[in-house]
Amino acid sequence: MADMTITINHVARRFQSQWVFRDVHLRLSSGAQYALMGPNGSGKTTLLHLIGGFLMPTVGTIQYQIQQRPIDPQHLHRYLSFAAPYIELIDNFSVLELVRWQSRLKPLKDGITAIDVLKQADLWPHAGKRVDALSSGLRQRLQLALALMAQTPLVLLDEPTANLDAESVLWYQQLLQAHSANRLVVIASNQEADLIHCTSHISVLDFKG
């Protein structure tokens, strides 16, 4: 997996007249898992979305490099995979159709097929079902498997164990451990189960001044 670096330079984000956070200055690198932590409503998801280029900072800049070469932020989507319980899936696809479609947009890691993704997520028995027939827990497993088994150097996860039962939480932890080597992983959550493998913890409250 290619080395990736994200440099966040004195970033601030404001919604209307209220500052969510200010003066965020971070350097994130491949080979580490970062936890974004803070109380509900503190801005964890907002900062995660800024890192992923889904939002623009009100102040400051975010720079991306791959193999020490700059990445145009407009092309960042090629390098990242993202999973969150609020992401909409294409409900009228079958589960297998969705995985095959997604893998064309975001290629899977070498040697992994769409069938491998479904078997890893314990979704092979549901391959022919429409996506909207899946429970919230199975939809979350599908998202996590797609994100972690994609050939992307950057992985962003927001509340990854939301909707998962205890058995599925253990599955997620094992999947993350198996597919996180040499990648830059950022996880927004306060749940210990989500962050068990994180090597660096970032509190959004540190940027509330």
C-alpha positions in Angstrom: 0.0 0.0 0.0 1.4 3.4 -1.0 2.5 5.7 1.8 0.1 8.6 2.5 0.5 11.8 4.6 -2.1 14.4 5.5 -1.0 17.7 6.9 -3.7 19.8 8.6 -2.5 23.4 8.9 -4.3 25.6 11.5 -7.8 24.5 10.3 -11.0 25.9 11.7 -14.6 25.2 10.8 -17.6 27.4 11.5 -21.3 26.7 11.1 -23.2 30.0 10.8 -21.9 32.1 13.7 -20.5 29.2 15.8 -17.0 27.8 15.6 -17.0 24.0 15.8 -13.2 24.0 16.4 -10.2 26.2 15.7 -6.5 26.0 15.0 -6.4 22.2 14.3 -2.8 21.4 13.4 -2.1 17.7 12.8 0.1 15.5 10.7 -1.3 12.0 9.9 0.7 9.3 8.3 0.4 5.7 7.0 1.0 2.9 9.3 -1.0 4.4 12.2 -4.6 4.3 13.4 -5.9 7.6 14.8 -8.9 8.0 17.1 -10.9 11.2 16.9 -12.6 11.6 20.3 -15.0 14.0 22.0 -18.5 14.3 23.4 -21.5 14.0 21.1 -21.8 17.2 19.1 -18.2 18.2 19.7 -17.3 18.0 16.0 -15.7 14.5 15.6 -17.7 13.8 12.4 -17.1 17.3 11.1 -13.3 16.9 11.5 -13.5 13.4 9.8 -15.4 14.9 6.9 -12.8 17.7 6.6 -10.0 15.1 6.5 -11.9 13.2 3.8 -12.5 16.3 1.7 -16.3 16.1 2.1 -16.2 19.6 3.7 -13.9 22.5 3.2 -12.3 24.4 6.2 -13.5 27.9 7.0 -9.9 28.8 7.8 -6.6 26.9 7.1 -5.5 24.2 4.6 -5.3 20.5 4.4 -2.6 19.0 2.2 -2.4 15.4 0.9 0.6 13.5 -0.3 1.1 10.0 -1.7 4.6 8.7 -2.0 5.7 12.3 -1.1 3.9 13.7 -4.1 1.0 16.1 -3.7 -2.6 14.9 -4.4 -5.1 17.3 -5.9 -8.0 17.4 -3.3 -10.4 16.9 -6.2 -8.9 13.5 -6.8 -8.8 12.5 -3.1 -11.8 10.1 -3.5 -9.6 7.7 -5.5 -7.4 7.1 -2.4 -9.9 6.8 0.4 -12.7 4.5 1.5 -15.3 5.6 4.0 -17.9 3.8 6.2 -20.5 5.3 8.5 -24.0 4.1 9.6 -25.7 7.1 8.0 -24.3 6.4 4.4 -27.1 5.5 2.0 -26.7 2.3 0.0 -28.4 1.5 -3.4 -31.3 -0.4 -2.1 -32.6 -1.8 -5.4 -29.3 -3.6 -6.1 -28.8 -7.1 -4.9 -26.1 -7.5 -2.3 -23.7 -9.1 -4.8 -24.5 -6.5 -7.5 -23.7 -3.7 -5.0 -20.3 -5.2 -4.1 -19.5 -5.7 -7.8 -20.6 -2.1 -8.7 -18.6 -0.7 -5.7 -15.5 -2.6 -6.6 -15.5 -1.1 -10.1 -15.5 2.4 -8.5 -13.1 1.4 -5.7 -11.0 -1.6 -6.7 -10.5 -4.3 -4.1 -7.2 -5.3 -2.7 -5.1 -7.7 -4.9 -6.5 -11.2 -4.9 -9.8 -10.3 -3.3 -13.1 -10.8 -5.2 -16.6 -9.6 -4.6 -17.5 -13.1 -3.4 -14.6 -12.9 -0.9 -16.0 -9.7 0.5 -19.4 -11.3 1.0 -17.9 -14.4 2.6 -15.7 -12.3 4.9 -18.8 -10.3 6.0 -20.8 -13.5 6.4 -23.2 -12.1 3.8 -22.8 -14.9 1.1 -26.2 -16.4 2.1 -27.7 -13.0 1.4 -26.0 -12.4 -2.0 -29.2 -12.5 -4.0 -31.3 -10.4 -1.7 -32.0 -6.7 -2.3 -29.9 -4.4 -0.2 -33.0 -3.0 1.4 -33.8 -6.4 2.8 -30.7 -6.4 5.0 -30.9 -5.5 8.7 -29.0 -2.4 9.9 -26.3 -4.7 11.4 -25.8 -6.5 8.1 -25.7 -3.2 6.1 -23.0 -2.0 8.5 -21.0 -5.2 8.1 -21.2 -4.8 4.3 -20.0 -1.2 4.5 -17.1 -2.1 6.7 -16.0 -5.0 4.6 -16.1 -2.8 1.4 -14.1 0.0 3.1 -11.4 -2.2 4.6 -11.0 -4.6 1.7 -10.6 -1.8 -0.9 -7.2 -1.0 -2.3 -7.1 2.5 -0.7 -4.3 4.0 1.5 -6.7 6.1 3.5 -9.6 4.6 5.5 -12.1 6.8 7.4 -14.6 5.2 9.8 -17.3 7.0 11.7 -18.9 5.0 14.6 -18.0 1.7 13.0 -19.6 -0.6 15.6 -23.0 1.3 15.5 -25.7 -1.3 14.9 -23.4 -4.2 15.5 -24.0 -6.9 18.1 -21.2 -8.3 20.3 -20.2 -11.0 17.8 -20.1 -8.5 14.9 -18.0 -6.1 17.0 -15.4 -8.8 17.4 -15.6 -9.5 13.7 -15.0 -5.8 13.0 -11.9 -5.7 15.2 -10.4 -8.7 13.5 -11.2 -7.3 10.0 -9.6 -4.0 10.9 -6.5 -5.7 12.3 -6.2 -7.9 9.1 -6.5 -5.0 6.7 -5.0 -1.9 8.3 -1.3 -2.6 7.8 0.6 0.3 6.1 -2.6 2.3 5.8 -3.7 5.6 7.3 -6.8 4.8 9.4 -8.9 7.5 11.1 -11.8 6.5 13.3 -14.3 8.9 14.9 -15.8 7.4 18.0 -15.9 7.3 21.8 -16.6 3.6 22.0 -13.7 1.6 23.3 -14.6 -1.3 21.0 -14.1 0.9 18.0 -10.7 2.2 19.0 -9.0 -0.9 20.4 -6.2 -0.8 17.8 -5.7 2.9 17.6 -2.2 4.1 18.2 -2.9 7.8 18.6 -5.8 9.6 20.2 -6.9 13.1 19.2 -9.5 15.0 21.3 -11.6 17.5 19.4 -11.9 19.4 22.7 -8.3 20.4 22.4 -9.3 22.7 19.5 -12.2 24.5 21.2 -10.2 27.6 22.3 
